[in-house]
Amino acid sequence: MEALAKLFPGDGFLGEEGTTRQGRSGYLWVADPLDGTVNYAHGNPHYAVSLGLLKDGQPIAGAVSHGARPERFQAERGAGAWRDGVRLRASATADPDRALAATDFPYDRAARLGRGVARVRAFLGAFQVVRIQGSAALDVCRIAAGELDVYAGDGTRPWDVAAAALILAEAGGTLSTWDGAPLDYLDPAAPLASNGPLHPFAVQLMKDLPPC
C-alpha cells in the first residue's frame, strides 16, 4: 500500500488490516494481504493475496495470487480474465446435478449457524457435490476458471471479492446478492457467484432457504 500511495497519491485505500485512506481521485484500491487466514495458520495451502481497483464503486482491475503456489488470476475491465497467460472462461454447466458448488461460514458462525447449516443442506440436495474451502477470493476465481460452478458467501467483506468479482465477470460468470440484486462491492455481505447458466437456479435456491 505504501508503494501504491507513492505511485497514485490521489487514490483511496481499503484493506482488511486497517489500511484505509480517503482519496480524491475516485479510485479505490481494495487489498486483502491474506484471504484464507485460518487455512494459512493451519498449514492448509488454500489461501491468497487479493488486490482490486474500484472506480466510483465499480471494479475495473484485479489480481488474485495463490499464496502457496505460482498461480495468478488477473483481469482488466473489457480485456478478459487470465490465469498465468491463459484466458479464462466459466463453465457452461446448466444442470445442477452436474455442478460443483462451494460455500463458507463467517467468523461469527455461532451467531449464524442456523442459516449456514440450512445453506449447506440446500446445496447438498441441489448440486452434485459441495466444498467448504475457506477463501472467497480463490473460490470465485475457480468459477472463472471453470473449475467450480457456484459459490455463496456469508459475512463477506469488500477485500474478499473486489478483485475476484471482475475476474469472474470478465470470464463470463455472474455475481449478485443472494436474492439476485446487483452487488454493492463496498458492502458485499452475502455474495452469490456462478458460471452464469446456473445463476437463476442458485438465486431461487437461496430465496427458498428457511428463515433462521
Secondary structure per residue as TSV (DSSP state, phi and psi in degrees):
chain	resnum	aa	ss	phi	psi
A	1	M	-	360.0	-33.8
A	2	E	H	-63.3	-40.9
A	3	A	H	-65.8	-42.3
A	4	L	H	-65.3	-36.9
A	5	A	H	-62.5	-34.1
A	6	K	H	-72.5	-37.5
A	7	L	H	-75.9	-36.2
A	8	F	-	-132.1	73.5
A	9	P	T	-63.8	-18.1
A	10	G	T	-93.0	-3.9
A	11	D	-	-83.6	157.3
A	12	G	E	-94.2	164.8
A	13	F	E	-137.4	141.1
A	14	L	E	-141.0	121.1
A	15	G	E	-138.1	153.9
A	16	E	T	-62.7	-33.6
A	17	E	T	-87.7	22.2
A	18	G	S	89.2	7.4
A	19	T	-	-83.6	92.4
A	20	T	-	-129.7	133.1
A	21	R	B	-147.1	132.5
A	22	Q	-	-72.9	138.8
A	23	G	-	-112.2	176.7
A	24	R	S	-125.8	0.6
A	25	S	S	-95.3	-14.0
A	26	G	S	90.8	-7.9
A	27	Y	E	-96.4	139.5
A	28	L	E	-133.6	120.5
A	29	W	E	-88.4	127.9
A	30	V	E	-119.1	117.1
A	31	A	E	-124.5	140.0
A	32	D	E	-126.5	105.1
A	33	P	E	-68.2	-17.9
A	34	L	E	-156.9	95.2
A	35	D	E	-93.8	115.4
A	36	G	S	106.7	40.6
A	37	T	H	-58.7	-42.7
A	38	V	H	-65.5	-40.5
A	39	N	H	-57.5	-48.1
A	40	Y	H	-58.4	-44.0
A	41	A	H	-63.4	-27.4
A	42	H	T	-97.4	3.7
A	43	G	T	80.9	10.2
A	44	N	-	-80.1	127.1
A	45	P	S	-80.3	13.7
A	46	H	-	-94.6	82.1
A	47	Y	-	-153.9	165.1
A	48	A	E	-155.2	166.3
A	49	V	E	-109.1	132.1
A	50	S	E	-127.1	134.6
A	51	L	E	-139.6	117.4
A	52	G	E	-120.0	154.1
A	53	L	E	-122.5	122.0
A	54	L	E	-108.7	141.5
A	55	K	E	-119.4	116.4
A	56	D	T	51.6	40.8
A	57	G	T	87.0	-1.9
A	58	Q	E	-115.4	136.5
A	59	P	E	-69.2	133.4
A	60	I	E	-123.6	-13.2
A	61	A	E	-158.9	151.4
A	62	G	E	-165.8	151.5
A	63	A	E	-142.9	137.3
A	64	V	E	-128.2	118.0
A	65	S	E	-107.7	124.9
A	66	H	E	-60.9	134.3
A	67	G	S	-78.9	-20.5
A	68	A	S	-113.0	-2.3
A	69	R	S	-154.2	160.8
A	70	P	S	-76.3	83.1
A	71	E	-	-142.3	121.9
A	72	R	E	-130.4	127.0
A	73	F	E	-99.2	140.7
A	74	Q	E	-154.4	156.7
A	75	A	E	-156.6	153.3
A	76	E	E	-132.8	138.8
A	77	R	T	-55.8	125.3
A	78	G	T	83.7	-1.8
A	79	A	S	-116.3	7.8
A	80	G	-	87.0	171.1
A	81	A	E	-114.8	143.1
A	82	W	E	-139.1	150.1
A	83	R	E	-128.9	112.9
A	84	D	T	48.7	44.5
A	85	G	T	86.9	-4.2
A	86	V	E	-106.2	126.9
A	87	R	E	-68.6	141.4
A	88	L	-	-101.4	148.9
A	89	R	-	-145.7	127.7
A	90	A	-	-63.5	157.7
A	91	S	-	-69.0	163.6
A	92	A	-	-100.5	11.2
A	93	T	-	-58.9	124.9
A	94	A	-	-117.1	-10.5
A	95	D	-	-97.0	114.5
A	96	P	G	-55.4	-32.3
A	97	D	G	-66.6	-13.6
A	98	R	G	-112.3	13.2
A	99	A	-	-101.4	141.5
A	100	L	E	-99.1	121.5
A	101	A	E	-117.7	158.3
A	102	A	E	-141.6	154.9
A	103	T	E	-149.5	179.6
A	104	D	-	-145.0	159.6
A	105	F	-	-108.4	139.8
A	106	P	-	-73.8	168.8
A	107	Y	T	-61.3	-35.3
A	108	D	T	-89.5	47.8
A	109	R	T	-60.6	-28.6
A	110	A	T	-62.4	-36.6
A	111	A	T	-74.2	-21.9
A	112	R	T	-121.0	23.2
A	113	L	H	-60.8	-40.9
A	114	G	H	-59.4	-48.4
A	115	R	H	-75.6	-24.6
A	116	G	H	-67.9	-44.5
A	117	V	H	-65.2	-39.8
A	118	A	H	-63.1	-38.5
A	119	R	H	-66.1	-44.7
A	120	V	H	-64.0	-42.1
A	121	R	H	-61.8	-43.6
A	122	A	H	-64.0	-41.5
A	123	F	H	-65.3	-40.9
A	124	L	H	-62.9	-33.4
A	125	G	H	-81.7	-19.0
A	126	A	H	-102.9	-32.8
A	127	F	S	-114.1	166.7
A	128	Q	S	-60.8	-44.6
A	129	V	E	-157.4	158.2
A	130	V	E	-128.0	139.8
A	131	R	E	-123.4	144.9
A	132	I	-	-122.0	105.1
A	133	Q	-	-111.0	-25.2
A	134	G	S	95.9	12.7
A	135	S	-	-143.4	105.1
A	136	A	H	-61.5	-41.8
A	137	A	H	-59.6	-46.9
A	138	L	H	-69.4	-37.7
A	139	D	H	-62.2	-44.2
A	140	V	H	-66.1	-38.6
A	141	C	H	-64.8	-34.3
A	142	R	H	-65.5	-32.3
A	143	I	H	-66.5	-42.6
A	144	A	H	-58.8	-33.3
A	145	A	T	-85.4	-2.6
A	146	G	T	80.2	14.8
A	147	E	S	-101.5	-4.2
A	148	L	-	-149.9	154.0
A	149	D	-	-115.6	-31.0
A	150	V	E	-144.5	143.0
A	151	Y	E	-143.4	133.5
A	152	A	E	-123.7	122.8
A	153	G	-	-104.6	165.5
A	154	D	S	-147.2	130.7
A	155	G	S	73.5	24.2
A	156	T	-	-75.0	145.6
A	157	R	-	-111.9	165.9
A	158	P	H	-53.4	-41.9
A	159	W	H	-69.8	-14.4
A	160	D	H	-75.3	-28.9
A	161	V	H	-128.3	-5.1
A	162	A	H	-56.4	-44.1
A	163	A	H	-82.1	-46.4
A	164	A	H	-64.2	-29.8
A	165	A	H	-59.7	-44.4
A	166	L	H	-71.1	-38.0
A	167	I	H	-58.7	-43.4
A	168	L	H	-65.4	-46.5
A	169	A	H	-61.0	-42.1
A	170	E	H	-71.1	-16.9
A	171	A	T	-94.1	3.5
A	172	G	T	93.9	6.4
A	173	G	-	-86.8	-177.8
A	174	T	E	-131.8	140.1
A	175	L	E	-134.5	131.5
A	176	S	E	-150.9	-175.0
A	177	T	E	-77.3	174.2
A	178	W	T	-58.7	-31.8
A	179	D	T	-94.6	10.9
A	180	G	S	90.0	1.7
A	181	A	-	-77.7	158.8
A	182	P	-	-58.1	140.7
A	183	L	-	-83.2	134.6
A	184	D	-	-85.2	109.6
A	185	Y	T	-68.6	-15.9
A	186	L	T	-93.9	-4.1
A	187	D	S	-149.8	62.0
A	188	P	-	-91.0	56.8
A	189	A	S	-61.1	-35.3
A	190	A	S	-134.5	77.6
A	191	P	E	-82.9	149.6
A	192	L	E	-127.7	116.9
A	193	A	E	-115.5	145.3
A	194	S	E	-153.2	173.1
A	195	N	-	-72.6	-11.4
A	196	G	S	114.9	-65.9
A	197	P	T	-58.3	-31.5
A	198	L	T	-87.6	-2.6
A	199	H	H	-64.7	-46.3
A	200	P	H	-58.1	-40.5
A	201	F	H	-63.2	-45.1
A	202	A	H	-65.2	-39.5
A	203	V	H	-62.0	-46.4
A	204	Q	H	-63.8	-37.8
A	205	L	H	-60.3	-43.0
A	206	M	H	-69.1	-36.8
A	207	K	H	-65.8	-29.9
A	208	D	T	-84.5	-1.8
A	209	L	S	-60.6	139.7
A	210	P	-	-66.6	145.9
A	211	P	-	-63.3	137.4
A	212	C	-	-130.1	360.0
